[in-house]
Amino acid sequence: TPRPAHTATRLADHSPFGPGPVLLCGGIGANGEALDSCEVVIPPTDPLDETTYGTADVVPVAGRLQTGRVGHTATLLDTGEVLIVGGGDVGRDLVAGDLFDPTPDPPQVRATLGTPSSARTGHAALFLGGGDVLLVGGNVLDGDVVGPTKSAEIYSRGSDSFTPVA
């Protein structure tokens, strides 16, 4: 799927796809729409040897993201899952995050149980370890104005929830 403005997250080498797979999520579609799909790109067995290019593959991911996402983040967790948060229209898209799970056949995305405290775009996400991800900054809706924020929150994989940070 052509998808500029997407995220590209390198998956763990111990994933079911072998070494070097990359998860592509969201982005802008051919008609300018925000995409709500993901796919896994599996590199050739030896990217320096063109005779192995036929071993490359693109694997569709089952399920849809909670919203079309542009300006989102995709963060690899220590479980091998990927947390996908933000993007979309911050004025109306306060939705749950998404978790990509590489282990089912086919791989899939599902909604997180918790919902972030703010719809945000253009933010930063940092994996803290132990299944926790810090989400900070970006643009949010404050009253009737979309603009930058100093707010932050932590996603916890253990509880599958988001908690605001002072």
Backbone as JSON, one array per atom type, in Angstrom:
{
  "sequence": "TPRPAHTATRLADHSPFGPGPVLLCGGIGANGEALDSCEVVIPPTDPLDETTYGTADVVPVAGRLQTGRVGHTATLLDTGEVLIVGGGDVGRDLVAGDLFDPTPDPPQVRATLGTPSSARTGHAALFLGGGDVLLVGGNVLDGDVVGPTKSAEIYSRGSDSFTPVA",
  "N": [[0.85, -1.19, 0.0], [0.76, 2.12, -0.97], [1.94, 4.64, 1.17], [2.68, 7.44, 2.34], [3.99, 9.38, 5.13], [3.74, 7.54, 7.19], [4.35, 5.32, 10.03], [7.32, 3.47, 10.67], [8.39, 0.65, 12.11], [10.96, -1.23, 13.4], [10.82, -4.61, 13.96], [11.36, -7.05, 16.55], [14.1, -9.32, 16.22], [13.55, -11.88, 17.01], [10.93, -12.27, 16.37], [8.07, -13.89, 14.79], [8.64, -13.53, 12.12], [11.32, -13.71, 11.53], [14.7, -12.37, 11.12], [14.96, -8.78, 10.9], [12.31, -7.69, 10.15], [9.88, -5.11, 9.35], [7.36, -3.07, 10.63], [4.8, -1.33, 9.11], [2.59, 1.33, 9.55], [-0.49, 3.18, 9.33], [-0.5, 6.47, 7.84], [-0.8, 8.35, 4.76], [-3.29, 7.9, 2.36], [-3.91, 7.15, -1.17], [-5.88, 8.94, -1.96], [-5.62, 11.03, -0.23], [-6.59, 10.42, 2.27], [-6.41, 9.51, 5.77], [-4.81, 6.58, 6.68], [-5.92, 3.43, 8.07], [-4.62, 1.04, 8.38], [-2.16, -1.64, 8.57], [0.98, -3.22, 7.68], [3.45, -5.81, 7.37], [6.76, -5.7, 6.41], [8.97, -7.92, 5.1], [12.35, -8.36, 4.85], [14.66, -9.31, 2.15], [16.53, -12.4, 2.35], [19.26, -11.88, 2.14], [20.04, -8.76, 1.86], [22.08, -7.61, 0.36], [22.51, -9.21, -1.76], [21.23, -9.58, -4.8], [20.07, -11.84, -5.89], [18.59, -12.97, -3.88], [16.37, -11.42, -3.57], [13.82, -12.27, -4.18], [12.97, -13.53, -1.91], [11.93, -11.67, -0.23], [9.0, -10.21, 1.31], [5.61, -9.02, 1.76], [3.43, -8.8, 4.36], [0.06, -8.74, 5.08], [-1.71, -7.19, 7.8], [-4.06, -8.31, 10.11], [-7.17, -6.85, 11.1], [-8.07, -3.45, 11.98], [-6.78, -0.16, 12.58], [-7.79, 2.03, 15.28], [-8.48, 4.48, 14.28], [-7.88, 6.39, 11.28], [-4.47, 7.09, 10.96], [-2.1, 9.65, 11.17], [0.82, 11.34, 11.96], [1.23, 9.96, 14.25], [2.63, 7.71, 16.77], [4.65, 4.74, 16.92], [5.67, 2.28, 18.95], [8.03, -0.09, 19.86], [7.57, -2.71, 22.13], [8.87, -4.58, 24.99], [7.69, -7.04, 24.87], [7.52, -7.7, 22.26], [5.35, -6.74, 21.0], [3.77, -3.84, 19.43], [3.05, -0.57, 20.34], [0.68, 1.67, 19.21], [-0.15, 4.97, 18.89], [-2.09, 7.99, 18.87], [-2.27, 10.57, 16.31], [-4.45, 11.27, 13.53], [-7.43, 13.33, 13.68], [-7.15, 15.64, 16.07], [-9.19, 17.07, 17.17], [-11.41, 15.47, 17.19], [-10.75, 12.78, 17.4], [-10.29, 11.18, 19.85], [-9.36, 8.3, 20.74], [-8.92, 4.83, 21.63], [-5.61, 3.45, 22.01], [-3.63, 1.36, 19.8], [-2.57, -2.03, 19.68], [-0.12, -3.89, 18.14], [0.24, -7.26, 17.46], [2.56, -9.64, 16.8], [2.41, -12.41, 16.87], [0.03, -14.05, 16.32], [-1.47, -15.98, 13.64], [-2.98, -14.8, 11.01], [-0.71, -11.96, 11.74], [-1.91, -9.34, 13.94], [-3.81, -6.33, 14.78], [-5.16, -4.75, 17.65], [-7.44, -2.92, 19.75], [-6.31, -0.97, 22.55], [-7.19, -1.45, 26.0], [-7.45, 0.8, 27.59], [-7.87, 4.39, 27.13], [-6.07, 7.14, 25.82], [-5.41, 10.18, 27.73], [-5.49, 12.48, 26.26], [-6.18, 13.34, 22.88], [-3.62, 13.27, 20.61], [-1.16, 14.56, 18.34], [1.87, 14.44, 16.47], [3.53, 14.02, 18.62], [5.97, 12.76, 21.04], [7.2, 9.48, 21.77], [8.48, 7.31, 24.17], [10.04, 4.34, 24.97], [10.1, 2.99, 28.15], [10.82, 0.69, 29.39], [9.89, -2.45, 30.93], [7.33, -2.61, 29.85], [6.26, -0.07, 29.81], [5.44, 3.08, 28.32], [6.33, 6.36, 27.66], [4.44, 9.09, 26.71], [4.62, 12.21, 25.26], [4.08, 15.74, 24.88], [3.43, 17.27, 21.68], [0.58, 18.11, 19.61], [-2.58, 19.1, 20.84], [-6.14, 19.29, 21.45], [-7.25, 22.12, 23.02], [-9.69, 23.52, 24.63], [-11.16, 25.35, 22.19], [-9.05, 25.38, 20.49], [-6.4, 24.0, 18.63], [-3.22, 23.09, 19.55], [0.25, 23.24, 20.71], [1.31, 21.2, 23.5], [2.3, 20.72, 26.95], [1.75, 18.47, 28.22], [1.84, 15.08, 29.47], [1.77, 11.48, 29.47], [1.65, 8.08, 30.65], [1.73, 4.95, 29.16], [0.87, 1.77, 30.25], [1.67, -1.5, 29.75], [1.09, -3.65, 31.4], [-1.35, -3.07, 32.71], [-2.71, -2.27, 30.53], [-3.37, 0.41, 30.11], [-3.63, 4.06, 30.25], [-2.03, 6.7, 31.98], [-2.15, 9.97, 33.19], [0.65, 12.21, 33.6], [2.1, 14.34, 35.97]],
  "CA": [[0.0, 0.0, 0.0], [1.5, 3.38, -0.9], [1.53, 5.26, 2.43], [3.58, 8.44, 2.93], [3.68, 9.88, 6.48], [3.45, 6.39, 8.04], [5.42, 4.93, 10.93], [8.04, 2.24, 10.32], [8.96, 0.15, 13.36], [11.69, -2.48, 13.23], [10.38, -5.6, 14.93], [12.42, -7.86, 17.16], [14.58, -10.41, 15.37], [12.95, -13.16, 17.45], [9.52, -12.32, 15.99], [7.8, -15.01, 13.88], [9.04, -13.2, 10.75], [12.76, -13.82, 11.36], [15.43, -11.12, 11.33], [14.8, -7.6, 10.06], [11.0, -7.24, 9.66], [9.49, -3.74, 9.67], [5.91, -2.83, 10.66], [4.36, -0.04, 8.56], [1.22, 1.6, 9.99], [-1.06, 4.49, 9.08], [-0.01, 7.24, 6.72], [-1.77, 9.02, 3.89], [-3.66, 7.08, 1.21], [-3.84, 7.72, -2.52], [-6.85, 10.03, -2.1], [-5.41, 12.0, 0.84], [-7.21, 9.98, 3.51], [-5.55, 8.89, 6.78], [-4.99, 5.12, 6.6], [-6.12, 2.71, 9.32], [-4.13, -0.31, 8.16], [-0.74, -1.93, 8.79], [1.54, -4.38, 7.0], [4.81, -6.14, 7.77], [7.69, -5.9, 5.3], [10.04, -8.87, 5.43], [13.43, -8.11, 3.89], [15.24, -10.52, 1.57], [17.46, -13.08, 3.26], [20.53, -11.15, 2.07], [19.75, -7.54, 1.1], [23.2, -7.24, -0.51], [22.56, -10.18, -2.86], [19.96, -9.43, -5.53], [19.46, -13.14, -6.19], [17.69, -13.33, -2.78], [15.28, -10.46, -3.48], [12.56, -13.0, -4.26], [12.58, -14.01, -0.57], [11.24, -10.58, 0.47], [7.55, -10.39, 1.31], [4.78, -8.07, 2.49], [2.39, -9.56, 5.03], [-1.0, -7.88, 5.6], [-2.02, -7.34, 9.21], [-5.51, -8.41, 10.34], [-7.74, -5.81, 11.95], [-7.91, -2.05, 11.59], [-6.47, 0.78, 13.64], [-9.0, 2.66, 15.81], [-8.75, 5.62, 13.41], [-6.78, 6.65, 10.37], [-3.43, 7.72, 11.78], [-1.0, 10.41, 10.6], [1.35, 12.08, 13.1], [1.16, 9.05, 15.38], [3.87, 7.01, 17.11], [4.59, 3.28, 17.0], [6.77, 1.98, 19.85], [8.26, -1.51, 20.12], [7.59, -3.08, 23.54], [9.72, -5.73, 25.27], [6.92, -8.25, 24.58], [7.5, -7.87, 20.8], [4.19, -5.99, 20.49], [4.03, -2.44, 19.1], [2.0, 0.34, 20.76], [0.42, 2.7, 18.2], [-0.96, 5.97, 19.59], [-2.19, 9.34, 18.35], [-2.58, 10.78, 14.9], [-5.85, 11.58, 13.27], [-7.91, 14.68, 13.93], [-7.17, 15.76, 17.53], [-10.45, 17.66, 17.57], [-12.51, 14.49, 17.28], [-10.28, 11.38, 17.4], [-9.8, 10.62, 21.1], [-9.66, 6.88, 20.63], [-7.96, 3.94, 22.26], [-4.42, 3.13, 21.23], [-3.67, 0.05, 19.17], [-1.44, -2.92, 19.92], [0.18, -4.86, 17.1], [0.73, -8.53, 17.99], [3.12, -10.37, 15.67], [2.4, -13.86, 17.03], [-1.04, -14.85, 15.7], [-1.34, -16.2, 12.2], [-2.04, -13.73, 10.65], [-0.48, -10.95, 12.77], [-3.11, -8.53, 14.06], [-3.87, -5.18, 15.68], [-6.37, -4.66, 18.47], [-7.51, -1.72, 20.57], [-5.94, -1.06, 23.96], [-8.37, -1.32, 26.85], [-7.52, 2.19, 28.02], [-7.84, 5.47, 26.14], [-5.2, 8.22, 26.29], [-6.13, 11.31, 28.32], [-5.62, 13.5, 25.22], [-5.88, 12.99, 21.49], [-2.43, 14.05, 20.28], [-0.46, 14.29, 17.08], [3.2, 15.05, 16.45], [4.11, 13.86, 19.95], [7.09, 11.82, 21.16], [6.94, 8.3, 22.59], [9.75, 6.72, 24.6], [9.89, 3.09, 25.72], [10.79, 3.12, 29.43], [11.11, -0.64, 29.93], [8.83, -3.05, 31.72], [6.03, -2.44, 29.21], [5.79, 1.3, 29.94], [5.81, 4.02, 27.25], [6.03, 7.76, 27.96], [3.93, 9.9, 25.6], [4.8, 13.59, 25.72], [4.03, 16.85, 23.94], [2.62, 17.2, 20.47], [-0.55, 19.03, 19.52], [-3.84, 18.59, 21.39], [-7.25, 20.26, 21.45], [-7.4, 22.79, 24.3], [-10.85, 24.37, 24.38], [-11.48, 25.33, 20.76], [-7.8, 25.61, 19.77], [-5.42, 22.92, 18.56], [-1.89, 23.67, 19.67], [1.24, 22.44, 21.45], [1.03, 20.92, 24.91], [3.38, 20.24, 27.81], [1.21, 17.32, 28.94], [2.46, 13.76, 29.26], [1.1, 10.34, 30.09], [2.38, 6.82, 30.52], [0.97, 3.73, 28.85], [1.4, 0.59, 30.95], [1.2, -2.74, 29.13], [0.57, -4.53, 32.44], [-2.78, -2.77, 32.93], [-3.26, -1.87, 29.23], [-4.04, 1.68, 30.38], [-2.88, 5.31, 30.15], [-2.11, 7.49, 33.19], [-1.53, 11.28, 33.04], [1.83, 12.5, 34.41], [2.12, 15.76, 36.35]],
  "C": [[0.88, 1.24, 0.0], [1.01, 4.15, 0.33], [2.56, 6.26, 2.95], [3.08, 8.87, 4.3], [3.27, 8.75, 7.43], [4.54, 6.25, 9.11], [6.04, 3.65, 10.4], [8.78, 1.8, 11.57], [9.65, -1.18, 13.11], [11.28, -3.43, 14.34], [11.57, -6.38, 15.47], [12.81, -9.0, 16.23], [13.99, -11.76, 15.76], [11.45, -13.23, 17.15], [9.31, -13.5, 15.03], [8.28, -14.77, 12.44], [10.53, -13.37, 10.49], [13.43, -12.46, 11.49], [15.04, -10.01, 10.36], [13.43, -7.16, 9.63], [10.68, -5.83, 10.14], [7.96, -3.63, 9.58], [5.64, -1.43, 10.14], [2.91, 0.17, 8.96], [0.81, 3.03, 9.65], [-0.48, 5.15, 7.85], [-1.16, 7.82, 5.91], [-2.01, 8.16, 2.65], [-3.63, 7.84, -0.1], [-4.79, 8.89, -2.72], [-6.74, 11.06, -0.97], [-6.0, 11.61, 2.18], [-6.16, 9.4, 4.47], [-5.85, 7.39, 6.79], [-5.11, 4.49, 7.98], [-5.64, 1.26, 9.21], [-2.63, -0.4, 8.45], [-0.33, -3.11, 7.92], [2.96, -4.57, 7.48], [5.62, -6.39, 6.51], [8.81, -6.81, 5.79], [11.14, -8.71, 4.39], [13.92, -9.41, 3.25], [16.25, -11.13, 2.52], [18.83, -12.45, 3.25], [20.33, -9.9, 1.21], [20.87, -7.1, 0.16], [23.33, -8.16, -1.71], [21.22, -10.16, -3.6], [19.33, -10.76, -5.9], [18.52, -13.6, -5.07], [16.49, -12.39, -2.67], [13.91, -11.13, -3.55], [12.1, -13.53, -2.92], [11.91, -12.91, 0.25], [9.73, -10.78, 0.36], [6.89, -9.22, 2.03], [3.6, -8.86, 3.04], [1.31, -8.6, 5.53], [-1.27, -8.19, 7.07], [-3.54, -7.35, 9.36], [-5.96, -7.3, 11.29], [-7.42, -4.43, 11.43], [-7.54, -1.23, 12.81], [-7.76, 1.47, 14.07], [-9.43, 3.88, 15.0], [-7.66, 5.67, 12.36], [-5.73, 7.45, 11.12], [-2.34, 8.35, 10.92], [-0.48, 11.27, 11.74], [1.3, 11.28, 14.38], [2.56, 8.52, 15.72], [3.61, 5.52, 17.15], [5.84, 2.83, 17.74], [6.85, 0.49, 20.13], [8.35, -1.75, 21.62], [8.49, -4.31, 23.74], [9.0, -7.06, 25.04], [6.97, -8.61, 23.09], [6.29, -7.2, 20.16], [4.63, -4.57, 20.16], [2.81, -1.62, 19.53], [1.89, 1.45, 19.73], [-0.57, 3.69, 18.8], [-0.96, 7.28, 18.82], [-2.47, 9.38, 16.86], [-4.05, 11.07, 14.73], [-6.16, 13.04, 13.55], [-8.05, 14.85, 15.44], [-8.45, 16.43, 18.04], [-11.57, 16.67, 17.75], [-12.04, 13.06, 17.47], [-9.63, 10.94, 18.71], [-10.25, 9.17, 21.14], [-8.61, 6.08, 21.38], [-6.71, 3.85, 21.39], [-4.63, 1.8, 20.55], [-2.43, -0.72, 19.58], [-1.31, -3.87, 18.75], [0.76, -6.09, 17.79], [1.24, -9.37, 16.84], [2.9, -11.88, 15.73], [1.24, -14.61, 16.41], [-0.77, -15.05, 14.2], [-2.72, -15.95, 11.59], [-1.79, -12.78, 11.83], [-1.68, -9.99, 12.79], [-2.89, -7.3, 14.92], [-5.19, -5.25, 16.43], [-6.3, -3.38, 19.28], [-6.95, -1.99, 21.95], [-7.22, -0.94, 24.78], [-8.56, 0.13, 27.28], [-7.45, 3.15, 26.85], [-6.91, 6.56, 26.68], [-6.04, 9.38, 26.86], [-6.35, 12.43, 27.31], [-5.41, 12.87, 23.86], [-4.69, 13.86, 21.11], [-1.85, 13.63, 18.96], [0.88, 15.0, 17.13], [3.89, 14.97, 17.79], [5.32, 12.94, 19.9], [6.65, 10.66, 22.05], [8.28, 7.65, 22.9], [9.46, 5.47, 25.41], [10.73, 3.19, 26.98], [11.25, 1.78, 29.99], [9.92, -1.16, 30.71], [7.44, -2.85, 31.15], [5.47, -1.03, 29.29], [6.32, 2.18, 28.81], [5.39, 5.42, 27.7], [5.61, 8.46, 26.69], [3.98, 11.35, 26.05], [4.67, 14.58, 24.57], [3.11, 16.6, 22.77], [1.54, 18.27, 20.49], [-1.8, 18.35, 20.05], [-4.9, 19.68, 21.24], [-7.38, 20.81, 22.87], [-8.5, 23.83, 24.14], [-11.25, 24.25, 22.92], [-10.24, 25.45, 19.89], [-6.93, 24.37, 19.8], [-4.04, 23.56, 18.61], [-0.99, 22.8, 20.52], [0.86, 22.3, 22.92], [2.3, 20.5, 25.63], [2.93, 18.96, 28.52], [1.94, 16.03, 28.56], [1.6, 12.7, 29.93], [1.92, 9.09, 29.86], [1.38, 5.71, 30.19], [1.65, 2.59, 29.58], [0.81, -0.66, 30.32], [0.57, -3.66, 30.16], [-0.91, -4.33, 32.69], [-3.49, -2.38, 31.65], [-3.99, -0.54, 29.36], [-3.06, 2.86, 30.28], [-3.11, 6.1, 31.44], [-1.43, 8.83, 32.96], [-0.36, 11.44, 34.01], [1.82, 13.99, 34.71], [3.25, 16.47, 35.61]]
}
